[in-house]
Structure formats: C-alpha cells, structure tokens
Amino acid sequence: MIEVPKEILWDYENAPEDIGWRLQRIADFFPLYGNNPATIALLYEHRHQLKLDEATLALIEAYHAILEDEDK
C-alpha cells in the first residue's frame, strides 16, 4: 500500500486504506510529497480518477515522462 506522509495526515491518525483517498491526498500536495518513482507511476495511472487542477496534472505527466525517458 502506498504510504502517506504524516505531515499531510493532520485529520487522521492513520491514512484510510483506500488507494484513491491516499493518492488524492498526495496529489493535493504534489510535488512537495509523492515525487518518488513508485508514487508518480500510481498518480499517473490514476490521474483521470483524481481531482487535479491543470497545473498538477501537467506536473504529474511531466514527472512521468521524465521517468519513462530515464528507463530507456
């Protein structure tokens, strides 16, 4: 399960198990949190199910593209 940093869990002692909730919370603070390759891959995979503003969506897509290029 994806870890949610304690710094962004002010309203929960532990993050809910729901991956959508976890990804949304991380996306709300992206790229300050969630900028590791595994989290970026999940954010990218679920980007159309998350409530993202245009700037955050563009950042996630850019980070993902950079990681894809590095893998080549």
SVG drawing of the C-alpha trace seen along z (x, -y; Angstrom):
<svg xmlns="http://www.w3.org/2000/svg" viewBox="-12 -25 30 27">
<polyline fill="none" stroke="black" stroke-width="0.4" points="0.0,0.0 1.2,-3.5 2.4,-5.4 1.0,-8.9 3.5,-11.1 2.4,-12.0 2.8,-15.7 -0.3,-15.6 -2.4,-13.5 -3.5,-16.2 -7.1,-15.0 -6.3,-11.2 -4.1,-9.2 -3.7,-6.7 -4.5,-7.1 -7.6,-5.2 -6.8,-2.0 -8.5,-3.3 -5.8,-3.9 -7.9,-6.6 -8.0,-8.6 -4.3,-8.1 -3.4,-9.2 -5.8,-12.2 -4.2,-13.4 -0.7,-13.1 -1.8,-14.7 -3.1,-17.7 0.5,-18.3 2.4,-17.2 5.3,-17.6 6.2,-18.5 5.1,-15.0 4.8,-11.9 7.7,-12.7 9.3,-9.2 9.0,-6.9 6.5,-4.4 4.1,-7.2 4.5,-9.1 3.6,-5.9 0.4,-5.4 -0.6,-9.1 -0.1,-8.9 -2.1,-5.6 -5.0,-7.1 -4.8,-10.7 -8.2,-10.6 -9.9,-9.4 -8.3,-12.1 -9.5,-15.7 -6.5,-17.5 -6.1,-21.1 -4.4,-21.6 -1.1,-22.5 -0.9,-19.4 -2.0,-17.2 0.7,-18.7 3.4,-18.2 2.4,-14.5 2.5,-13.9 5.9,-15.7 7.4,-13.8 6.1,-10.5 7.6,-11.3 11.0,-12.1 10.9,-8.8 9.9,-7.0 12.8,-8.6 15.3,-7.6 14.1,-3.9 15.0,-3.8"/>
</svg>
